[in-house]
Amino acid sequence: MDTRDVVTSVALPVAAAVAGSVASARGTRSAWYRELRKPPIQPPAAAFPVVWTGLYASSIAASVAAQRDMRGAEKASYRRALAVNMALNAGWCWTFFAFRRQGTAVAVAGALAASTWGLAARSAAARPAAGAALVPYAAWTTFAAVLTESIRRRNRDR
């Protein structure tokens, strides 16, 4: 394992967390967000920072572990997949909260869920425990896609 494994595995999720937090913090305080009709499956606001902290931490650990035995093109491909996943992760926050594009946010959330399941599969192929560590993240992003679509349907007039 080289230092870039750790740097990439830490820097990408941390960057996504910071970028997403900026957009989310602005958005959740807005009148627009407060007035949205939300479905009963909407978790309480206090759950999001707790859940996301755990998911980012597990993605860091899984990424470091998965890359441990990878070499060359396989490792480069994994890092690109992680970068795309984290860009989609932060991108959803900006699309939904900052740009208020609910339909686009549904598409980004779906792409994020698919990307996360793909990352879990890649990680599992390298190290089964690393793949298993990403299953909660994949499940949460799938839930987020469903939640985003549910909010969009309830607020078509906005």
Number of C-alpha atoms within 10 A of each C-alpha: 12 9 9 13 20 17 12 18 24 18 15 20 25 17 14 21 19 12 18 21 16 16 20 19 13 13 20 14 11 13 9 12 15 11 9 13 13 18 13 8 10 13 11 7 9 8 9 10 12 10 13 14 13 13 20 20 16 20 27 25 17 25 29 23 22 26 25 16 12 16 11 7 9 14 16 13 14 18 20 13 17 22 18 16 24 24 18 23 24 23 21 30 25 22 21 22 24 18 14 16 15 21 17 16 23 23 16 22 28 22 20 26 24 16 21 29 22 18 26 27 18 21 24 19 13 18 18 16 15 26 24 17 21 27 20 19 22 22 14 17 22 20 17 19 22 16 20 25 19 18 19 21 15 13 14 9 6 10
